[in-house]
Amino acid sequence: MVPTLGATTASATTSGLALGIQASANNPVTNFVQYVGGTAGKANPKLSTVELEYINQQGGSSDMAPETINGALVAAKYLNNQVGGIDGHPVKLVTCAIADTVSQAATCGQGFANNKNVTVAGVGDVAIGNQALEAAVAPTKKPLVFLIAGSNSDDLYKPGYALYGDGTHVEAPWATFFKNHLHVKTVALINQDLPGTGLAVTITRDALEYDGMKVKIANYDPSQTDLTAPLTAAGARTADILLADVYTNSACADLYSTLKQLSITTPVAVNIPCADPQVAQSDGGKLPPWYYAVATATSLDPTNKAGNKLNAILRTYGAGKYVGDPWVQDSFGQMLTMAKWETSILKSGGKIDPASVARTATAFKGPLVFGAPNLVCGTIKSAPAVCNDEVSYFKAVNGVFHPVARWQAPPKGFVVPAG
């Protein structure tokens, strides 16, 4: 079943001036047509169709980012109407949804593996059945392009490319940011205990302790809406900072509501999914004055010209409600990057097949649309598919994002354990 643009959440756009950070450090790709290598205008309907697949976790009880598919849907329309498709060829998007079970992931993998018309697939925010998905695809050697790799099997898949990082390596830079920019010594860490999140919390704790910080962790059931118990157990009231690993829009709003009810004024740090209207509505329409981590050049950054351009594209294709949504932004960039690789293959006179796409992807060093300035694909021995381990940090001031520290790496000498 193909999802529609009508589902889930978005984030409000912001405007304003960055504080003390040069916009050029953002390194955005602002010309999307040039990035893909296309020609402004429509694809040629007389040419054969090029199919791309997109696989996402959605429609179940533990969705983390079901809206991710919408970035891919908009990207396909944009490619066909404004970029000339893939070297003139119209783009057809094939989709597959994983709801709750490993068997559904295996089915998506088998469908991709058996479809001779599809050479490469993008994988969205998937934390259920990753290994089963990859086991089904592996014999074909078809590339999987991950948005954020959600499991160790993603990190190890060959040929695999986690363009914006994974759920562990992009957690370690919290330590660098806390130590060098906020001078933190004690951290209260709460975790919304969703499938696939345990390892990320462990890596975060290890990195913080590696850099000399004391950490107190409290996990909580995803069904909880009153977060008093985990906040109390983690010592949120007395810590230097509260790091909240919460993954859904409603959980972020629950966090903000509970903090206000308890009158806890400890500085708060969260990941970018919390930059959502559902959270902002808890404070009269403004984002909470928290620190936000993002492993991409977020469109919520008012200095990001690429983000402003994407926002206009989303509105053009009836997806204005997703303006500022990080998952939609990144899946849009993910699709453009796959199109870029296949366009370059055709323009050089080559044939699109798994081997040629893998060679092109392996040789790609950036710049990546909405991505870090330096890609590290294949250089992390224990996670060869990971292409990024750097993160930027922002603070919301009067509801407006301001960059605090761009592209922070994990602590020097800290190594994320294999597996």
Salt bridges, closest charged atoms under 4 A:
GLU51 OE2 - LYS92 NZ 3.95
ASP166 OD2 - HIS169 ND1 2.91
ASP206 OD1 - ARG205 NH2 2.91
ASP211 OD1 - LYS179 NZ 3.71
ASP301 OD2 - ARG406 NH1 2.97
